């Protein structure tokens, strides 16, 4: 998975989780939870969505990677290449 | 029209899912109703056969209005299914059948409660500009009008037709010279006055902004009522969440992504079990009496992205396994956000939990949703420095708060309740 693919996947998944949230508003290092007003259920939905799209079993200890857009992209790119 | 939340005044029937002749069973979804906050699937409480749909699709009616007539209520299910009963033969309970009701277009519509209040305050609802959704006259409108004229000049004597016409034409009955017996205002008087009167204000078009506005108003009205009527007391305690977090982490390690649990599930379950143990926190305060509830239906405060908050219930939380509870919570949050809830979820929470911790605040002292008597708040899970067994340690903690109704309990019982939540969270495996 390339950076762009990961970005698109995250964007699409977030759109499902929070249809009215706008990723354009999120700075690269801002936390997704705060910027998009995600609660724990939303966040879990994001992880589940990414799991379903990629097959990755994202363990809870890796959740912190998903607090920023850039961190999430880096994680997906590296984890999918290791698959 | 069922009351789908204590802050609801009226609802719009957007769709009927049954038609006359259909057999219905308790729990079936028969209609879709739109309120300020949400789209709600209305479940029927009885078994029977739909006789007549009284309110047409698209009509807005106040809480308490008859939506449809169902026959065979309480009787054994009819043997013929989905057959319209012959008009002449059917032993129809005639008393229940009102004269055919014209479609309630256009508003203002008034609920019995609003009418009653209006009588008490000597407010003439017919001459009142409705500020409710769709221009309907709400309790607040009546109250406001009552406050404007505290001594309340009794409304001028007038015929019902004159009042109705006055409302339609935007005529203030007080300004009309009555020519009827005893100076009563008659239809002609209103028409005469109307010819010189200003046209009624345009009814605003319902849109997203209006909906937000009316939701804000509905929440405001309910919370103002809560603060006016309920003598709140507040308690707070810090809960060591080490055991709960560790248990959750371990449990999720063994679970696939799709069946992982979140901390709020543990908090909800602990609250429900504690509520079952301290019944003064769980139930309704109505007619100057507190009625504890046997069942624990926990209202979950869910913030809507478009603004506003809604607190639908998960039923019998104390009896649900954590997995079931997780599924219910997940489903409820999803449906609340997409705006489709069920009537049974809206009208019977016995206690409410608000969990603002996800957004980062440490504690929340909420306002009780009447007629409930308690609201539990959970703050953010944070690492805090705590002194324990003479040592200083860093441990994950969260603050639990209780807003409770002094008419139903005292701080002592409230304290017992919060302590019980704390105790339960120390043994998460038993939840």
Interface residues (C-beta under 8 A of the other chain):
Chain A: X18 X20 X21 X33 X34 X37 X38 X39 X40 X41 X42 X44 X45 X47 X48 X51 X52 X57 X58 X59 X60
Chain B: X249 X252 X253 X256 X257 X258 X260 X262 X263 X264 X303 X305 X306 X329 X330 X333 X334 X355 X358 X359 X360
